[in-house]
Amino acid sequence: MDYPFVATAFATAFTIIDPLGMIPLTLISTAGAGQRRQRIINEAVLVAAGVVLVMGLIGHALLAYLGITLPAFTIAGGILLFLIAIDMLFARPTGAKQTAEETRAASEANNPAVFPLAVPMIAGPGTIATVLLLSSLTHGDKIRILVVTLAYASALATTWLCMTSAPYLERLIGRTGIHVITRLLGIILAALAVQFVLNGLAATAFFHHS
């Protein structure tokens, strides 16, 4: 078992999706939904899972078609994740998840399940980038593919639980507790992002020397 890859896959999936960070977003997006809240949450997670699955399946082929090398994508993905980590550390709304225009449009939407909850809050550009990155790192290995699948399935299942329990968890943990955990996840994500960039640079150097 490739334990470093397992740790990287699970840490990346959980930090980029940030299940606890979805608690206040769920409360805001489903305010006034009443009995429709659970259906909205179910739809949001299912749509996000579909996006993650599709990108995981076509990720390698997409990179090959566009002529993008794995080291280049690794470096780009690491930079994007680092920017998201900075926003998490300073509790700033990240443009990699939702832009100001999308926020305004979301406030006018009747059903927030697909937008903004599924896309871009759960399966945003950052999530898609990590799915493409990790799927490329599997190199077709069935065990690694299973690990990535389990990592994102676990993260999405945890997100569903957090979103479903949002009113109770907010009272239990408090907004301060959520912010503290989000900052800790931001530190982990920043370290992973730097490691991705270093791995990409090392792979580039190896490619040029070989």
Sequence and secondary structure as in RCSB ss.txt:
>XXXX:A:sequence
MDYPFVATAFATAFTIIDPLGMIPLTLISTAGAGQRRQRIINEAVLVAAGVVLVMGLIGHALLAYLGITLPAFTI
AGGILLFLIAIDMLFARPTGAKQTAEETRAASEANNPAVFPLAVPMIAGPGTIATVLLLSSLTHGDKIRILVVTL
AYASALATTWLCMTSAPYLERLIGRTGIHVITRLLGIILAALAVQFVLNGLAATAFFHHS
>XXXX:A:secstr
  HHHHHHHHHHHHHHH TTTHHHHHHHHTTT GGGHHHHHHHHHHHHHHHHHHHHHHHHHHHHHHT  HHHHHH
HHHHHHHHHHHHHHTT   TTT  HHHHHHHHT S TIIIIIIIIIIS HHHHHHHHHHHHHTTT HHHHHHHHH
HHHHHHHHHHHHHHTHHHHHHHHHHHHHHHHHHHHHHHHHHHHHHHHHHHHHHHHHHHH 
